[in-house]
Structure formats: C-alpha cells, structure tokens
Amino acid sequence: MGRVYNFSAGPAVLPEEVLREVADEMMDYRGTGMSVMEMSHRSKAYEEIIQTAEKDLRDLMNIPDNYKVLFLQGGASQQFAMIPMNLMKNKKAAYIVTGQWAKKAYQEAQMYGEAVAVASSADKTFSYIPDCSDLDIPEDADYVYICENNTIYGTKFWELPNTKGKNLVSDVSSCFLSEPVDVTKYGVIYGGVQKNIGPAGVVIVIIREDLITEDTLPGTPTMLKYKIHADNDSLYNTPPAYGIYVCGKVFQWIKKMGGLSAMKEHNEKKAKILYDFLDESKLFKGTVEKKDRSLMNVPFVTGNEELDAKFVKEAKAAGFENLKGHRSVGGMRASIYNAMPIEGVEKLVEFMKKFEAENL
Ligand SMILES: *Cc1c(COP(=O)(O)O)cnc(C)c1O
C-alpha cells in the first residue's frame, strides 16, 4: 500500500526524503556496520550526529550563544513539572491558559508553587487568544508561561504577551520550526518533536544560560535538573539517540528547503488554501477567531455531528487520514505541519468541495 495524506496532530507526517534517507542508513550507518539504533551514544559517529543536529538547529533558529540546547526525554508533558522545579525560585509564576496543554502545565505547576492564571480563553472554549498586552503579572512571578500554538483548538499567539519584564516560557510543540523566531524574546522555548520535527521520544529545550542553576526546588530528581543535562551536553545518561538522529535529518531537510522563512511561506500558502475554502464554504466552517488562526492545526465542523463522522469516514477511504478532531472537541482537524506537501491540502480541499456538493 502507498502513502496516505496524514493529517495527524502528532505523531505526525515527516518528510518522505528523510524517511528514505534513514531507511537507506538503517543497516549500515556510513560504514560503521551498524544502525544508529545500535550505536553507543559515546561513540565518535554518534557524537558527530548529536553535535551536527545541535549546530543545524542553532543555525536554523539563529540561537544566541548564551542559550543552551538540550535534547531530553519525557515528552512536552515532562516539562510541565521540570519548568517550575527549575525556575520557580519565588514559588510563583503566571500562566496564560489558552487550551488543554496550557491548562495541564498550569495545573502541574500548582504542585510546586503558586501558579496564577493571569488570562484565559476558557469562556469561549479556547477559540481565541486573549489580549495579553497589559496583564496583571505578579511582581514576584518567576516567569510567564504560554502555549504558543494550541494544537487541539487551532489558535496561535501572533503577538507574544507583554510579560512586564518577566521571563517568557513557551511550549512550541506544534509550531516548532514552522516560522522564524526571535529566541532572545524567550527565557525558555521547548517542544516535543513529534508534531513538526521527528519521532516521539525527544523534547528539545532551548534555555537561556542564566536560568540554569543548582538552585532547584528541594527533592528535584537529578534527571529533572536542567543543569545536569546542560553540563553534560545532553549526554548525562543515554539520550533518545535514534530520535535525535532523525531530528537532525529533518533540520537538514529544512535547511535545504530554505530555512524558516521558506517554511513560513510554504505553511502560509497551505493554510490559506484551507482557510479560504472554509470561509466560502456553505457546509464547513472554521471554529476559531480569524485573527488567532494557527498555520499548523486547522479545526473545522459542519455543524452536524453525524455529517462530521461521515466526512471523516469518507475522507479516510479516499486516502486522507487522521482528520477526526481531538476527542475532547469533536469535529475535524487538519494538521498541516512542515512536511505536509501543498498537494495534500489542495487535494483535501478538492475532496471537501465534492463532499459539500453531495451533502448540502
Ligand atoms: C502534544 C503536545 C503536548 C504533549 O506532548 P507529549 O510529548 O505527549 O507530552 C504538549 N504541548 C503541546 C502544545 C502539544 O501539542
């Protein structure tokens, strides 16, 4: 069977070119006679893999020297605890709650200190990004936390919050490397890679060096200290070695495609095709405020649950996979990450038009 158009929110589509390359290197990685999966993480060959991956990521995102890049495990969700354990010196932080992932982070932080919800869009089922230009940020907050792209609801911060001088911590899991970013505006940028970069099992943390200290909350496990990983260049223990290798391939693919500006252009083009159709459709409609629309996750509904289910079923039969919305919100969601080709979105819209004509 051939490849489908995979609109999964994560784990998600990867560039075919990368998949072919890692397949080619599966049995014998560049004359080592073994797969990267079988290789010591202390070997020369692996050292080069992880160092090149870091260097390419630094190039792509233009990461300044005073930021560390850490390749860790535990997914994005592990960071929900790791962030307060390492950064809550005053035991207080401000959270902007714009969806389930932000809410989970907010709730986790309450276990370690005072997490204050300074803004939320829960009143309208997270269908917008609240105005964050003048929030009531506690004077002694250690950081302001956001989930920059809300994977489930399909909203995105197009303007970063005014943190009133506090460090900004951002979960970029579902918009990682989708557009250029000014790293200097953040204290911490992190994301699970399985949405836009690589296989599940790796989380990348980009953290300003002054935030990496010995001074963590009492009882913080060694493995959850940024310092131990920073001091050991992500090789304190065995890292998710194969996953990092695949991430490195994707970094090289993005570079070859023209870097993050090119990615943004490509993503804008794809999203426009889908949003333009949703705006003119008499059957389908988008579910979030236009100004806050994500380029990566596009939720939509017909307004009729049975028809939604019929659409998902027929789309699947036609080769469009994973269009069902998140189990908590229903409807449909098309995740159109970096690796989704433009034809995938064009063909999806063609299919939606046909479905509309047949079902209106
Ligand atoms: C998927 C996702 C998570 C959770 O990631 P895990 O790696 O499964 O822990 C957290 N935040 C965002 C924005 C996500 O999209």
The ligand as a MOL file (V3000), in Angstrom:
LIG
                    3D

  0  0  0     0  0            999 V3000
M  V30 BEGIN CTAB
M  V30 COUNTS 15 15 0 0 0
M  V30 BEGIN ATOM
M  V30 1 C 1.2820 17.2500 22.0220 0
M  V30 2 C 1.5150 18.4170 22.8840 0
M  V30 3 C 1.9510 18.2900 24.2060 0
M  V30 4 C 2.1770 16.9510 24.8710 0
M  V30 5 O 3.2630 16.3270 24.3190 0
M  V30 6 P 3.8260 14.9470 24.9100 0
M  V30 7 O 5.1260 14.8350 24.2180 0
M  V30 8 O 2.8380 13.8920 24.5350 0
M  V30 9 O 3.9460 15.0990 26.3640 0
M  V30 10 C 2.1910 19.4360 24.9220 0
M  V30 11 N 2.0060 20.6460 24.3950 0
M  V30 12 C 1.5590 20.8020 23.1270 0
M  V30 13 C 1.3750 22.1760 22.5850 0
M  V30 14 C 1.3020 19.7020 22.3370 0
M  V30 15 O 0.8640 19.8730 21.0840 0
M  V30 END ATOM
M  V30 BEGIN BOND
M  V30 1 1 1 2
M  V30 2 1 2 3
M  V30 3 2 2 14
M  V30 4 1 3 4
M  V30 5 2 3 10
M  V30 6 1 4 5
M  V30 7 1 5 6
M  V30 8 2 6 7
M  V30 9 1 6 8
M  V30 10 1 6 9
M  V30 11 1 10 11
M  V30 12 2 11 12
M  V30 13 1 12 13
M  V30 14 1 12 14
M  V30 15 1 14 15
M  V30 END BOND
M  V30 END CTAB
M  END
